[in-house]
Amino acid sequence: MKLEMTTHVPVLVALAVAGCTPAAAQSGPSRTPAVVDAGPRATAPTAAPTAGRIAIAVGPEGYQPSSVTVPAGRPVTLVFTRTSDRGCGHTVVFPTLGLRRDLPLNQPVEIVVTPAAGTLTFTCGMEMLRGTIVAQ
């Protein structure tokens, strides 16, 4: 069986290379550069993610990142994703807001808060894992 595979590999490589050669490269000396319209993907790179949306992974060791700094008085979307079935991160609780959300495994859960200046704490349901949002 190994002999059959090794005899087909050179043929497959030759076909792949032939299929990747642009038609313009096969023409004679009067080649003109190809112009490709890549559409919307050809635009300038987008700006870095805004502070209005922050991803927080929840694993057996806690929250990553465990502390984030945001502008006070502005809404921020926290996207919690529990990445492990180990530990007590099945729920996130914001005690001072009276907010409690279940975190299904590998499913992002969005929570929008508008923190006043100061520190807002979030914990797991057992209060063993802790994180903070520092609003300035």
C-alpha atoms as a printed R data frame, in Angstrom:
    type eleno elety resid chain resno       x      y       z
1   ATOM     1    CA   MET     A     1   0.000  0.000   0.000
2   ATOM     2    CA   LYS     A     2   2.875  2.373   0.754
3   ATOM     3    CA   LEU     A     3   4.291  1.870  -2.746
4   ATOM     4    CA   GLU     A     4   0.977  2.937  -4.317
5   ATOM     5    CA   MET     A     5   0.833  6.153  -2.250
6   ATOM     6    CA   THR     A     6   4.404  7.125  -3.082
7   ATOM     7    CA   THR     A     7   3.816  6.671  -6.806
8   ATOM     8    CA   HIS     A     8   0.757  8.959  -6.694
9   ATOM     9    CA   VAL     A     9   2.363 11.738  -4.659
10  ATOM    10    CA   PRO     A    10   4.550 13.142  -7.508
11  ATOM    11    CA   VAL     A    11   1.518 13.204  -9.800
12  ATOM    12    CA   LEU     A    12  -0.600 15.017  -7.198
13  ATOM    13    CA   VAL     A    13   2.169 17.548  -6.543
14  ATOM    14    CA   ALA     A    14   2.563 18.209 -10.266
15  ATOM    15    CA   LEU     A    15  -1.183 18.749 -10.648
16  ATOM    16    CA   ALA     A    16  -1.296 21.081  -7.659
17  ATOM    17    CA   VAL     A    17   1.592 23.182  -8.949
18  ATOM    18    CA   ALA     A    18   0.124 23.347 -12.441
19  ATOM    19    CA   GLY     A    19  -3.223 24.448 -11.030
20  ATOM    20    CA   CYS     A    20  -1.570 27.230  -8.993
21  ATOM    21    CA   THR     A    21   0.247 28.794 -11.941
22  ATOM    22    CA   PRO     A    22  -1.626 31.922 -13.126
23  ATOM    23    CA   ALA     A    23  -2.460 32.129 -16.805
24  ATOM    24    CA   ALA     A    24  -0.522 35.420 -17.106
25  ATOM    25    CA   ALA     A    25   2.693 33.669 -16.064
26  ATOM    26    CA   GLN     A    26   2.288 31.150 -18.882
27  ATOM    27    CA   SER     A    27   2.018 33.768 -21.632
28  ATOM    28    CA   GLY     A    28   4.983 35.168 -23.548
29  ATOM    29    CA   PRO     A    29   7.113 38.265 -22.917
30  ATOM    30    CA   SER     A    30   4.208 40.703 -23.327
31  ATOM    31    CA   ARG     A    31   2.840 39.848 -19.877
32  ATOM    32    CA   THR     A    32   0.802 42.496 -18.110
33  ATOM    33    CA   PRO     A    33   0.290 42.531 -14.365
34  ATOM    34    CA   ALA     A    34  -2.967 41.023 -13.224
35  ATOM    35    CA   VAL     A    35  -5.392 43.298 -11.403
36  ATOM    36    CA   VAL     A    36  -7.494 41.587  -8.787
37  ATOM    37    CA   ASP     A    37 -10.505 43.196  -7.185
38  ATOM    38    CA   ALA     A    38 -10.491 41.732  -3.691
39  ATOM    39    CA   GLY     A    39 -13.627 43.611  -2.712
40  ATOM    40    CA   PRO     A    40 -14.215 44.756   0.869
41  ATOM    41    CA   ARG     A    41 -11.372 42.610   2.209
42  ATOM    42    CA   ALA     A    42  -8.857 44.895   0.492
43  ATOM    43    CA   THR     A    43  -9.577 47.804   2.853
44  ATOM    44    CA   ALA     A    44  -7.144 49.085   5.467
45  ATOM    45    CA   PRO     A    45  -6.861 47.065   8.680
46  ATOM    46    CA   THR     A    46  -9.542 47.801  11.230
47  ATOM    47    CA   ALA     A    47  -8.777 49.590  14.464
48  ATOM    48    CA   ALA     A    48  -7.932 47.625  17.580
49  ATOM    49    CA   PRO     A    49 -10.931 46.333  19.550
50  ATOM    50    CA   THR     A    50 -12.525 49.064  21.611
51  ATOM    51    CA   ALA     A    51 -12.694 49.049  25.394
52  ATOM    52    CA   GLY     A    52 -16.453 48.673  24.944
53  ATOM    53    CA   ARG     A    53 -16.122 44.898  24.463
54  ATOM    54    CA   ILE     A    54 -13.883 42.703  26.614
55  ATOM    55    CA   ALA     A    55 -13.455 38.920  26.367
56  ATOM    56    CA   ILE     A    56 -12.985 37.088  29.668
57  ATOM    57    CA   ALA     A    57 -12.130 33.381  29.730
58  ATOM    58    CA   VAL     A    58 -13.303 31.361  32.720
59  ATOM    59    CA   GLY     A    59 -11.180 28.329  33.602
60  ATOM    60    CA   PRO     A    60 -10.336 26.251  36.665
61  ATOM    61    CA   GLU     A    61  -7.725 28.845  37.720
62  ATOM    62    CA   GLY     A    62 -10.147 31.763  37.523
63  ATOM    63    CA   TYR     A    63 -10.878 34.647  35.195
64  ATOM    64    CA   GLN     A    64  -8.463 35.707  32.448
65  ATOM    65    CA   PRO     A    65  -8.024 38.631  32.606
66  ATOM    66    CA   SER     A    66  -9.035 38.869  36.244
67  ATOM    67    CA   SER     A    67  -9.031 42.673  36.253
68  ATOM    68    CA   VAL     A    68  -9.916 45.127  33.499
69  ATOM    69    CA   THR     A    69  -9.872 48.919  33.434
70  ATOM    70    CA   VAL     A    70 -12.629 50.770  31.582
71  ATOM    71    CA   PRO     A    71 -13.877 54.364  31.311
72  ATOM    72    CA   ALA     A    72 -16.378 55.220  34.060
73  ATOM    73    CA   GLY     A    73 -19.951 55.901  33.013
74  ATOM    74    CA   ARG     A    74 -19.672 54.177  29.627
75  ATOM    75    CA   PRO     A    75 -21.364 50.890  28.759
76  ATOM    76    CA   VAL     A    76 -19.006 47.947  28.381
77  ATOM    77    CA   THR     A    77 -19.861 44.487  27.099
78  ATOM    78    CA   LEU     A    78 -18.134 41.694  28.986
79  ATOM    79    CA   VAL     A    79 -18.059 38.446  27.033
80  ATOM    80    CA   PHE     A    80 -17.553 35.538  29.425
81  ATOM    81    CA   THR     A    81 -16.631 32.147  27.949
82  ATOM    82    CA   ARG     A    82 -16.222 29.154  30.260
83  ATOM    83    CA   THR     A    83 -13.442 27.048  28.746
84  ATOM    84    CA   SER     A    84 -13.343 24.142  31.206
85  ATOM    85    CA   ASP     A    85 -15.820 21.937  32.992
86  ATOM    86    CA   ARG     A    86 -13.491 21.850  36.018
87  ATOM    87    CA   GLY     A    87 -13.831 24.353  38.828
88  ATOM    88    CA   CYS     A    88 -16.726 26.449  39.990
89  ATOM    89    CA   GLY     A    89 -16.972 28.890  37.076
90  ATOM    90    CA   HIS     A    90 -20.405 27.670  35.965
91  ATOM    91    CA   THR     A    91 -21.970 30.967  37.061
92  ATOM    92    CA   VAL     A    92 -20.831 34.591  37.162
93  ATOM    93    CA   VAL     A    93 -22.272 36.893  39.813
94  ATOM    94    CA   PHE     A    94 -22.105 40.680  40.166
95  ATOM    95    CA   PRO     A    95 -23.152 40.975  43.836
96  ATOM    96    CA   THR     A    96 -23.589 44.770  43.949
97  ATOM    97    CA   LEU     A    97 -25.738 44.695  40.793
98  ATOM    98    CA   GLY     A    98 -27.856 41.731  41.854
99  ATOM    99    CA   LEU     A    99 -26.871 40.074  38.563
100 ATOM   100    CA   ARG     A   100 -26.288 36.320  38.144
101 ATOM   101    CA   ARG     A   101 -25.734 34.473  34.821
102 ATOM   102    CA   ASP     A   102 -25.085 30.833  33.994
103 ATOM   103    CA   LEU     A   103 -22.040 30.206  31.803
104 ATOM   104    CA   PRO     A   104 -22.572 27.202  29.510
105 ATOM   105    CA   LEU     A   105 -19.354 25.451  28.479
106 ATOM   106    CA   ASN     A   106 -17.652 27.047  25.418
107 ATOM   107    CA   GLN     A   107 -20.559 29.426  24.766
108 ATOM   108    CA   PRO     A   108 -19.959 33.177  25.026
109 ATOM   109    CA   VAL     A   109 -22.307 35.016  27.371
110 ATOM   110    CA   GLU     A   110 -22.527 38.792  26.981
111 ATOM   111    CA   ILE     A   111 -23.177 41.017  29.979
112 ATOM   112    CA   VAL     A   112 -23.476 44.771  29.512
113 ATOM   113    CA   VAL     A   113 -22.649 46.993  32.486
114 ATOM   114    CA   THR     A   114 -22.155 50.731  32.888
115 ATOM   115    CA   PRO     A   115 -19.843 51.020  35.867
116 ATOM   116    CA   ALA     A   116 -19.566 54.181  37.928
117 ATOM   117    CA   ALA     A   117 -16.085 55.301  38.969
118 ATOM   118    CA   GLY     A   118 -14.594 52.750  41.331
119 ATOM   119    CA   THR     A   119 -14.279 48.979  41.420
120 ATOM   120    CA   LEU     A   120 -16.995 46.527  40.441
121 ATOM   121    CA   THR     A   121 -16.428 42.940  41.592
122 ATOM   122    CA   PHE     A   122 -17.649 39.745  39.945
123 ATOM   123    CA   THR     A   123 -17.357 36.223  41.349
124 ATOM   124    CA   CYS     A   124 -18.301 32.649  40.643
125 ATOM   125    CA   GLY     A   125 -21.437 31.281  42.303
126 ATOM   126    CA   MET     A   126 -19.395 29.993  45.258
127 ATOM   127    CA   GLU     A   127 -17.403 33.260  45.593
128 ATOM   128    CA   MET     A   128 -14.121 31.362  45.130
129 ATOM   129    CA   LEU     A   129 -13.160 32.955  41.800
130 ATOM   130    CA   ARG     A   130 -12.973 36.754  41.758
131 ATOM   131    CA   GLY     A   131 -12.509 39.426  39.155
132 ATOM   132    CA   THR     A   132 -12.757 43.205  39.061
133 ATOM   133    CA   ILE     A   133 -13.688 45.984  36.691
134 ATOM   134    CA   VAL     A   134 -11.870 49.202  37.544
135 ATOM   135    CA   ALA     A   135 -13.785 52.179  36.165
136 ATOM   136    CA   GLN     A   136 -11.842 55.445  35.909
